[in-house]
Amino acid sequence: MSDHEFKGDQKVGKSVLMRWENNFRNYWVPKLPSWIETWHLTYLTLIWSALILVFSWKARENLEWLWLVSLMILAQYVSDLFDGALGRYRKTGLIKWGYYMDHLLDYVFQSCIVAGYMMIAPEGLTWYFVGILIVAGAYMVNAFLSFAATNAFEIYFFGIGPTEIRFLIITLNTCIIFLGTDWWPTTVPVCFCAMLAGFIALAYRTHKMLWALDMKKKKLIVRR
């Protein structure tokens, strides 16, 4: 496949905060210092991920450490927002590398967040968090498989994308700091079930879309 055919750097779909996010990114990308490169921003996710594990470990004794976890999520949002955009603006050319490494590290970052919650969770919820990690990964797998079949890369599900999820997690951390985790035995199973139901709906929608594309192509071949 030639470079011009690859569309992994062109996301399709919309999210709630997309318009604001695009305006923010387009304003600041030209103003970034020349010594900052796109791969610097991509690799920063490794640092944010490691620090999330450290601060979550500390939060077992004092939930105030979650403020720093939220700060790392915000930092990763900023570096992730600008890495690909900076590469496109400067024509760096790391399109396929950026697609691969950016999303690989996104999975690492996502896993560290879930692992951090497992560290501070009340007893009896471990398997729910394992399930949450599996389902969260399944959303990513669905996006990659759909992209492989259609060359249209969609990471926004029902109007919710990575940005909205990050801000939801920061809101969740704030609630945990003030309310503790006593309410988790009820809400964590509900969260897992909601994520699973959403994935099933998404997988069904994707399957219907791909089926329709195959049948459309089949009819065109038969007519020939």
C-alpha positions as CSV (number, residue, x, y, z in Angstrom):
1,M,0.0,0.0,0.0
2,S,1.4,3.4,-1.0
3,D,1.7,6.2,1.5
4,H,-1.1,8.3,-0.1
5,E,-3.5,5.4,0.3
6,F,-2.9,5.1,4.0
7,K,-5.5,7.1,6.1
8,G,-4.5,6.1,9.6
9,D,-3.8,9.8,10.3
10,Q,-7.2,10.9,9.2
11,K,-9.8,10.2,11.8
12,V,-13.5,10.1,10.9
13,G,-16.5,10.8,13.1
14,K,-17.3,13.5,15.6
15,S,-17.2,14.0,19.3
16,V,-18.8,16.4,21.7
17,L,-15.6,18.5,22.3
18,M,-14.1,18.1,18.8
19,R,-14.8,21.6,17.6
20,W,-13.2,23.3,20.6
21,E,-10.3,20.8,20.5
22,N,-9.6,21.5,16.8
23,N,-9.6,25.2,17.3
24,F,-7.3,24.9,20.3
25,R,-4.8,22.6,18.5
26,N,-4.8,24.7,15.3
27,Y,-4.0,27.8,17.2
28,W,-1.1,26.4,19.2
29,V,0.6,24.0,16.8
30,P,2.4,26.8,14.9
31,K,3.6,28.3,18.2
32,L,5.4,25.2,19.5
33,P,9.2,25.6,19.9
34,S,11.2,24.3,17.0
35,W,13.2,22.0,19.2
36,I,10.1,20.0,20.1
37,E,9.6,17.1,17.6
38,T,6.5,15.0,17.0
39,W,8.3,11.8,18.4
40,H,9.2,13.7,21.6
41,L,5.5,14.2,22.3
42,T,4.7,10.6,21.4
43,Y,7.3,9.1,23.7
44,L,6.2,11.4,26.6
45,T,3.2,9.0,27.1
46,L,5.7,6.5,28.6
47,I,6.6,9.0,31.3
48,W,3.0,9.9,32.0
49,S,2.1,6.2,32.2
50,A,4.9,5.4,34.7
51,L,4.0,8.4,36.9
52,I,0.4,7.3,37.0
53,L,1.5,4.0,38.4
54,V,3.7,5.7,41.0
55,F,1.0,8.2,42.1
56,S,-1.7,5.5,42.1
57,W,0.5,3.4,44.4
58,K,0.9,6.4,46.7
59,A,-2.9,6.9,46.6
60,R,-3.5,3.7,48.5
61,E,-2.5,5.6,51.6
62,N,-3.7,9.0,50.7
63,L,-6.2,9.7,47.9
64,E,-4.9,13.2,47.5
65,W,-2.3,11.7,45.2
66,L,-5.0,11.3,42.6
67,W,-4.7,15.0,41.9
68,L,-1.3,14.2,40.4
69,V,-2.8,11.2,38.5
70,S,-5.3,13.7,37.0
71,L,-2.4,16.0,36.1
72,M,-0.7,13.2,34.3
73,I,-3.9,12.5,32.3
74,L,-4.1,16.2,31.4
75,A,-0.4,16.2,30.4
76,Q,-0.9,13.1,28.2
77,Y,-3.9,14.8,26.6
78,V,-1.8,17.8,25.6
79,S,1.1,15.7,24.3
80,D,-1.2,13.3,22.4
81,L,-3.2,16.2,21.0
82,F,-0.2,17.9,19.4
83,D,2.1,14.9,18.4
84,G,0.3,14.0,15.1
85,A,-0.7,17.6,14.4
86,L,2.9,18.8,14.8
87,G,4.1,16.1,12.4
88,R,1.5,17.1,9.8
89,Y,2.3,20.8,10.2
90,R,6.0,20.3,9.8
91,K,5.6,17.5,7.2
92,T,7.8,15.2,9.3
93,G,6.7,12.2,7.3
94,L,6.3,9.8,10.3
95,I,2.7,8.9,9.3
96,K,2.7,5.1,9.7
97,W,5.2,5.2,12.6
98,G,3.0,7.8,14.3
99,Y,-0.1,5.7,13.8
100,Y,1.5,2.6,15.2
101,M,3.4,4.1,18.1
102,D,0.8,6.6,19.2
103,H,-1.9,4.0,19.5
104,L,0.4,1.4,21.0
105,L,1.3,3.8,23.8
106,D,-2.3,4.9,24.1
107,Y,-3.0,1.3,25.1
108,V,-0.2,1.3,27.6
109,F,-1.5,4.5,29.1
110,Q,-5.0,3.2,29.3
111,S,-3.8,0.0,31.0
112,C,-1.9,2.0,33.6
113,I,-5.0,4.0,34.5
114,V,-7.0,0.8,35.0
115,A,-4.1,-0.8,37.0
116,G,-4.0,2.4,39.1
117,Y,-7.6,2.0,40.0
118,M,-7.1,-1.6,40.9
119,M,-4.4,-0.5,43.4
120,I,-6.9,1.7,45.4
121,A,-10.1,-0.4,44.9
122,P,-11.8,-2.1,47.8
123,E,-11.4,-5.9,47.9
124,G,-13.6,-8.1,45.7
125,L,-13.5,-5.8,42.6
126,T,-10.3,-7.1,40.9
127,W,-12.1,-9.2,38.2
128,Y,-14.3,-6.3,37.3
129,F,-11.3,-4.2,36.6
130,V,-9.8,-7.0,34.6
131,G,-13.0,-7.0,32.6
132,I,-12.9,-3.3,32.2
133,L,-9.4,-3.5,30.8
134,I,-10.4,-6.2,28.4
135,V,-13.5,-4.4,27.1
136,A,-11.5,-1.1,26.8
137,G,-9.0,-2.9,24.7
138,A,-11.8,-4.4,22.7
139,Y,-12.9,-0.9,21.7
140,M,-9.4,-0.3,20.3
141,V,-9.3,-3.6,18.5
142,N,-12.7,-2.9,16.9
143,A,-11.4,0.4,15.6
144,F,-8.2,-1.1,14.2
145,L,-10.1,-4.1,12.5
146,S,-12.7,-1.7,11.1
147,F,-9.9,0.5,9.7
148,A,-8.2,-2.5,8.1
149,A,-11.4,-3.4,6.3
150,T,-12.5,0.2,5.3
151,N,-9.4,2.4,5.5
152,A,-11.6,4.8,7.6
153,F,-10.2,5.2,11.1
154,E,-12.9,6.0,13.6
155,I,-12.2,6.3,17.3
156,Y,-15.3,8.2,18.3
157,F,-18.1,6.0,19.6
158,F,-21.6,7.4,20.0
159,G,-20.1,11.0,20.1
160,I,-17.5,10.1,22.8
161,G,-13.8,10.0,22.0
162,P,-10.5,9.9,23.9
163,T,-10.9,13.6,25.0
164,E,-14.2,13.1,26.6
165,I,-13.1,9.9,28.3
166,R,-10.0,11.7,29.8
167,F,-12.2,14.4,31.3
168,L,-14.6,11.9,32.6
169,I,-11.7,10.1,34.4
170,I,-10.4,13.4,35.8
171,T,-14.0,14.0,37.1
172,L,-14.0,10.5,38.6
173,N,-10.7,11.1,40.3
174,T,-12.1,14.3,41.9
175,C,-15.1,12.4,43.2
176,I,-12.8,9.7,44.6
177,I,-10.7,12.3,46.4
178,F,-13.7,13.8,48.2
179,L,-15.9,10.7,48.5
180,G,-13.5,7.8,48.9
181,T,-14.1,4.4,47.3
182,D,-16.9,3.0,49.5
183,W,-19.4,3.4,46.6
184,W,-17.3,1.4,44.2
185,P,-18.8,-2.1,45.0
186,T,-22.0,-0.8,43.4
187,T,-20.7,1.5,40.6
188,V,-17.8,-0.5,39.3
189,P,-20.0,-3.5,38.2
190,V,-22.4,-1.0,36.6
191,C,-19.6,0.7,34.8
192,F,-18.3,-2.7,33.5
193,C,-21.8,-3.7,32.3
194,A,-22.3,-0.3,30.6
195,M,-19.0,-0.6,28.8
196,L,-19.7,-4.2,27.7
197,A,-23.2,-3.2,26.4
198,G,-21.7,-0.3,24.5
199,F,-19.1,-2.6,22.9
200,I,-21.7,-5.1,21.9
201,A,-23.7,-2.3,20.3
202,L,-20.6,-1.0,18.5
203,A,-19.5,-4.5,17.3
204,Y,-23.1,-5.1,16.0
205,R,-23.0,-1.7,14.1
206,T,-19.6,-2.5,12.6
207,H,-20.6,-6.0,11.6
208,K,-23.8,-4.6,9.8
209,M,-21.8,-1.9,8.1
210,L,-19.1,-4.3,6.8
211,W,-21.8,-6.9,5.7
212,A,-23.5,-4.2,3.7
213,L,-20.3,-3.2,2.1
214,D,-19.5,-6.8,1.1
215,M,-23.0,-7.3,-0.3
216,K,-22.8,-4.1,-2.3
217,K,-19.5,-5.2,-3.8
218,K,-20.9,-8.6,-4.6
219,K,-23.9,-7.2,-6.5
220,L,-21.5,-5.0,-8.5
221,I,-19.4,-8.1,-9.4
222,V,-22.5,-10.1,-10.4
223,R,-23.8,-7.3,-12.7
224,R,-20.5,-7.3,-14.5
